[in-house]
Amino acid sequence: MRLALAQVNTVVGDLDGNAERIGRRLAEAKEQQADLVVFPELAITGYPPEDLLLRPSFVQAAQAKAEALARGARGIVALIGVPWFDRDLYNACAVCAAGEIKTIYRKRFLPNYGVFDEDRYFATGRDLVLLEHDGTLVGPTICEDMWQPGP
């Protein structure tokens, strides 16, 4: 599996600019024949979006950007950080492939210490997501999820 890690200099609240930067990195990863490209946590909104998340129109616009970016994920899998609303709001990763969002991974461990206040904005994810590529399983995680024991 050829993996691309996309470092994107996001700007909090700049959905158009962030989506443009993500789109460029997605195209570069495809040109480099990557199988999977991974973008940062909440890449579409910039991190941390804080009280912008309290505006439903902002979250809806971020989701629409994720759906538009997914259309460019043909011949590659892209993991794109985005707030996702479905009954509750989640700090999430859109798993994009074949021109669409295939599934959503929702962050399971929300930090609430120091400068972090994610419990204020997000619900806790419950499910694991596994992707398979040529017999290799990949499980997306978001930040704090990686530092916890077990699956």
Buried (B, 14 or more C-beta within 10 A) or exposed (E): EEEBEBEBEBEEEBBEEBBEBBBEBBEEBBEEEBBBBBBBBBBBBBBBBBEBBEEEEBBEBBBEBBBEBBEBBEEBBBBBBBBBBEEEBBBBBBBBBEEEBBBBBBBBBBBEEEEEBBEEBBBBBEEEBEBEBEEEEBEBBBBBBEEEEEE
